[in-house]
């Protein structure tokens, strides 16, 4: 199933989200590690269809490989630890970890792994497999950014995106979709540090 997303960040999410590369393409590619300090994966969901609940995931890792000469060889991969969900309310966070929501014991991670990358104006269009709550769907991310910056001798690059998902497409308990709506927006701001 295809889900279109348009970016503002890095889910930040990429899905920042982050990357591995085939050995045959290493020579032309620059590899980056996800910088947790300067990146974020946040989300928001409707409450009673009148307001938004905001949250974030505090434990995220990933890698990406950028091949400027052959962009199709670039790769992105991101891993989010579901147990790190943080909505600034301890009781709600504990509820979100339970089986009727993220079920973090059975499904400890949310992952994205790219399968196709092509350049677009201002960034990249990235197709890949997004896995959450034990279900994998193909999605398309529009990653905006990609400009490299050398700061104190360390090369960095950043992307941002926004992804719209329906929890019902990922096997969440439909009985729990009520006060908190089915649709969620994930914002990813991802800064990578060159290896």
N, C-alpha and C positions, 0 to 999 in steps of 0.2 A: 504494500500500500504506500502511495506517495503522499507525503505531507510537505507542503511548501512553507518555507520560513523566510522571513526578512529580518535582517540584522540590525541591532543597535549596539550590540556589545561584542561577551565571552564569554552560554551556555553560552564572555564571558564566556555557550555552549555549548561553542563549541563548542560545543559543544564544543573550549575550548576546548578539551578537549583535545592530537596530538598524537604522536605519529611515529611510524616506523617506515623504513624504506628498504627495498630489495637491494641485495649486495651488488647487483649489476648496475644500479643507478647511484651508488654512494658518491662516486667521484664528482658528479654534477650537482649534487644536492647539499644544502645546508641543513643541519639537524639542530633542533631546538627542544629544550625541556620547558615544560609548563612552570611558570613562576607563580607560586601560590600567593606570595606577598603582594604582587601587583596584578592579580587576576581575580575574577569572581564568577561564580555561578549562582544566580538568584532566580526567584520565581514569584509569581503571584497568581492567586485563584480567587474567584468570586465567592463571597459569603452572602447567602440569602439573596443573591442577585442584586444587592444594593451597595456593596462595598468590596474592597479587595483585601485579602490576607497576603502579606508579604513574607518571604522567607529566603533562606540561602542554604547552600551546602558548604560546610567549612573544610571538608577534606576532599580535595580534587587533585588528580595527577594526570599527566598526559605528555605526549611528544608529538612534534610535527616535523616533517621534512619538506623543504621547499626546493624544488628544482626550477630555477628561473628560466633555463634554456628549454626544458621540456616539462611544462607545468603538469601535464597529465601523469607524470611520474611522481608528483608530490603526494604525500600521505598525511592523514590527520587521525589521531586517536585520543580519546578522553575517557577517564574513569572517575566516577563520582561515588563516594561511599555514602550509602543511603542513611546510615546510622548518624551521620554528621548533620542531619537536617536541623535547622535552627530558625524558628519563627519568633524568637524573643519571648517565648512563653513555655516554660519547662513542661507543664502538664500537657499542653497541646503537642509539643514535640514528641513526648513519650507516646501519645495516642497515635501520632503519624507513623511511629515505628511498629505499630501493632499489625496483625494479619489483615485487618480490613482496610489498611492503607498501604504503606510501603512494604510491610512484612520484612523488616530488615534482617532477621535471622535467616530466612529462607532465600532472600534476594539481597545480598549485601552490597551490590554495586549496580549502578546505571552506567552503560558504556556506549560509546560511539566509535565506529571504525569506518574510515572512508573506503569507498570502492571505485570512485571516479571523481576526478578533479579537472575542472577546466577554468581558464582565466576569463574574467569578465571585467568590465570597467570598474575600477576601484576595489578589486578583490578577486574572489574565486567562488565559483559555484561547486559545491561539494556534495556528492551523493554518497550515502553510506548506510550501514546497518546500525540502528538505534535499539538498544535492548534495555527494557525496564520491566520490573515485576515479572520476569520470566518470559516475556514476549518480545520478539524482534520484528521490527518493521523497517522498511527502507524509507529514508527521509532525504530531503534536499535542504542543505544549509546554504545561505548566502553569506559568505564570510567577507566582511568589508575591512579593508586595511591591507597589511602586508609590507608597509614601508619599514626598512631596516634603519635602526638608530644605534650609533656607537656611543655608549655612555661610560666614561671612565675605563675605556679599554675593553668593555664587554658589549658585544653586539646583541641587540634586542629587536624583536619584531612583534607586532600585536594585531589581533583581529577582534571583531565583535559581531554578534548576531543575536537574533531573537527568534525563538521557536515556539509555535503554537501546537499544543497536543491535547488530545482527548484521553482522559484516564481510562475510559471504557474501551479504548483500542488496545490497552495494555493489560487487560485481565484484572483490573481492580474490582473490588466488590461493588456491584451496582447498587446494592442496598445502602452503601455508604455515600453514594453520589446524591446529594440532596442539599443540606445546608451549605456544603462546599461544592461548588459546581463541577461539572465534568471537565470543562476546559481549563487548561493551565498555560501560562506563558512563561517560558524559560529564557532568561537573558544571560548571555555568556560574554564576558570580557576576558580575553586571554592574551597575556604577554609571555613571550617565550625568550629564553636565554640561550644563545648559541653555544653549542658544546665546543 
